[in-house]
């Protein structure tokens, strides 16, 4: 049996039954559903903003992590750029100066950076685009620096060969040297009795004293002439040395010689007034004074003493 609900009527002081009509029921139901829908919608919106979905939370965390990684990458790229700038500075101000090479201009250092479409132009996110541009610029500068280092290595190899080949020591050891005759140029020949060019220096030393090659070279010629037994060495780079009046030589044409290697022995052959070595240096087929090449083998004090000793000689020995 359906329960009947009553309501108190203050006029009649009686309880009257509540009659529920379809319209009344419909209105009540609509109000209930409307309020429920509003509360549910409000709760859903609140929950959505206060408690996002798990996938969104994980994605947000990953995005934050990636942003921090990109910022860290940017700092590392800046640090790499500073280190590269230091290397470029040493390259221009030290390495290239030592090897007589012109420093690279800023336009050469930046060659290839501009004037062409950048691949990063397709990247919309600023943080990634900035890091990409930094990395591309550093890569280009590294390519230029690698080419510069390759050039330095090639030039250094040439310089090392030139420095090793350049006549730079005395052909007679100081312990064997008795007298250095520094007369270079026109002089009276002690045997022929007339003035003619003297294109070298005369080193007085005991007969049989070792004669040393003054730089790396290839033997051009060995033989006999008015200078007695002679050796001609080709040092390359325009340099040639000649050793004369030898008692004998122990090298042959085409042989490769190293600086400091014994090539012969002091003698008195040819037109010579006493046992000695006649030594010449030629640069591009022009005889130059060998005295300018000895300082590497001597201290400043020894060099000055050698010059003083040689200046006392008034005649040559050939």
Secondary structure, 3 states (H helix, E strand, C coil): CCCCCEEEECCCCEEEECCCCHHHHHHHHHHHHHHHHHHHHHHHHHHHHHCCCHHHHHHHHHHHHHHHHHHHHHHHHHHHHHHHHHHHHHHHHHHHHHCCCCCCCHHHHCCCCCCCCCHHHHCCCHHHHHHHHHHHHHHHHHHHHHHHHHHHHHHHHHHHHHHHHCCCCCCCCCCCEEEEECCCEEEECCCCCCEEEECCEEEEECCCCEEECCCCEEEEEEEEECCEEEEEEEEECCEEEEEEEEEEECCCCCCEECCCCEEEEEECCCCCCCCEEEEEEEECCEEECHHHHCHHHCCHHHHHHHHHHHHCCCCCCC
